[in-house]
């Protein structure tokens, strides 16, 4: 059986079967092009147009129910967003069908010709767009957050652009900006400082508890050794065929000194105390010093920034914005005094604070 002599848009030959004497199928028959155009025109005027009317009716109904109080504004906004998406899809479908009738006009990257963006906004304005300025600040914030989280930048822009504009009388912005900037910078420094002070607190607590822990370990090790020593002596006594307790463990017998035993117990104590000393050295020389130096570097940089740029002491800012952090600093004051700050990092941190201050304070 013969195949259609026409070709697909991809360049491949049509695979439809045609009967003699035909050489083309309906889709590729040049003599039936007008019939295909009429069919496409009917399709273009049927489903999209009726669905657009349906969506517009839904939008009008939703608007009426919103104004009457039957629907919450946030719920109506979400429904309106979905209906507007459907309207845009139907509009794009209508244009696509029109393109097919017109021979395929050039389209943009999203399938619509240049200059149709305003038409899409017109659809929105005819629906719930006129209600966008009625949202409360809380509702607008949540809707904008939801739009941004799903990547709908157009909806976010509509929410921002439709936000009511208000005029305010306020204190000098050069004054209020300094208060706000001092709060933001102080809290940021205290949060950064807190992580190092917390680690320092843990190291100090561990260091204080470690001697008691090693002492308990030493006692348990000695008791375990003595239990093993006694069990070994009893086993040897029994293997020798002797009855009763070995002489050293007979009731009432005075315990005799055993130089070998005393030497073994001293070796156990020395080993455990040596391990304790090495670990204590690691805590004090490495961990405690490291965290103290990190905290000292941050605090010293903050102090330089406060004195040079704000002409106030850092303790005063900390007391105003983060009192507990100041208490923590005073608690470790002695440890911080003995630590050495990294001069290069102090300057780097100070410059970062100065840059943040200049960005936050809009006028001088």
Secondary structure as UniProt FT lines:
FT   STRAND          2..3
FT   TURN            9..10
FT   STRAND          17..18
FT   TURN            20..21
FT   TURN            26..28
FT   HELIX           30..32
FT   HELIX           33..67
FT   TURN            68..69
FT   HELIX           73..102
FT   TURN            109..110
FT   TURN            114..115
FT   HELIX           117..126
FT   HELIX           128..134
FT   HELIX           137..149
FT   TURN            150..151
FT   HELIX           153..161
FT   HELIX           173..239
FT   TURN            240..241
FT   HELIX           247..249
FT   TURN            251..252
FT   HELIX           259..282
FT   HELIX           283..288
FT   HELIX           289..305
FT   HELIX           306..310
FT   HELIX           314..321
FT   HELIX           323..331
FT   HELIX           333..338
FT   HELIX           343..360
//
